[in-house]
Amino acid sequence: KIAMEVYDTPPEGWAEAALEPFAGVTNDPVAWAKKCVNDYGAEMICLQLLSTDPNGLDRGADEAAAVVKKVADAIAVPLIVWGTANEEKDTEVLRKVAELCQGKKLIIGPVEEKDHKRIGAAAIGYQHTVTASTPIDINLAKQLNILLGNLGVPDELLLIDPTVSGIGYGIEYCYSVMERIRMAALTQQDEKLQFPIICNIAKEVWKTKEIKMPEAEDPTLGDAKKRGILLEAISAMVLLLAGGDVLVMRHPEA
């Protein structure tokens, strides 16, 4: 499945090519999500809660959860809600989101070992899917899946987020770890690795200097717009080949 990104606050520092398809809706997450679904055929939406970052706007949990609820009400496709990977803030925000959106069957992440009990319990209580996020390592991934299972997260409500990167930034390592997860699940019948894999690839690709660099600065890199689209598309293709199931992407052409 392809999930398209939506941000809960107007993004800053994006490449021109990435902003272009969403002109006029980047200040309204609901309109942005609807555009992704209606105009670009997104199969899922991934709402990035950038505004809750304590090092940024530090928006409160109640306000963030209200935005999630509005987006969830406005679309008919599955909604992934992604925090900022700040343990304290994510715990507060994602628990509130889980409560306010009871019955919406959200996919909530990233859930890491340090906050898995508190966020996991909220997901269980309000019946949401959990995205188990670990630094790219098969043993850490398995360990967190076991912990979430022990907590009571049902197998069918668990996704693996192995933490991916784009081409030129260590994608070979991601590929080999994802491949090992898939092989262990298949050939060794390792039930703790038999979960779908989600790849949050868009922000990894579009933050790179190669994508943001204007053509005038380095003509050998070629067309700036095409460059970003191709880097995202080929990175996504590699992750699909490695066994990814859900790809979080940004540019509709990619």
Secondary structure, 3 states (H helix, E strand, C coil): CEEEEEECCCCCCCCHHHHHHHCCCCCCHHHHHHHHHHCCCCCEEEEECHHHCCCCCCCCHHHHHHHHHHHHHHCCCCEEEECCCCHHHHHHHHHHHHHHCCCCCCEEEEECHHHHHHHHHHHHHCCCEEEEECCCCHHHHHHHHHHHHHHCCCHHHEEEECCCCCCCCCHHHHHHHHHHHHHHHHHCCCHHHCCCEEECCHHHHHCCHHHHCCCCCCHHHCCHHHHHHHHHHHHHHHHHHHCCCEEEECCCCC
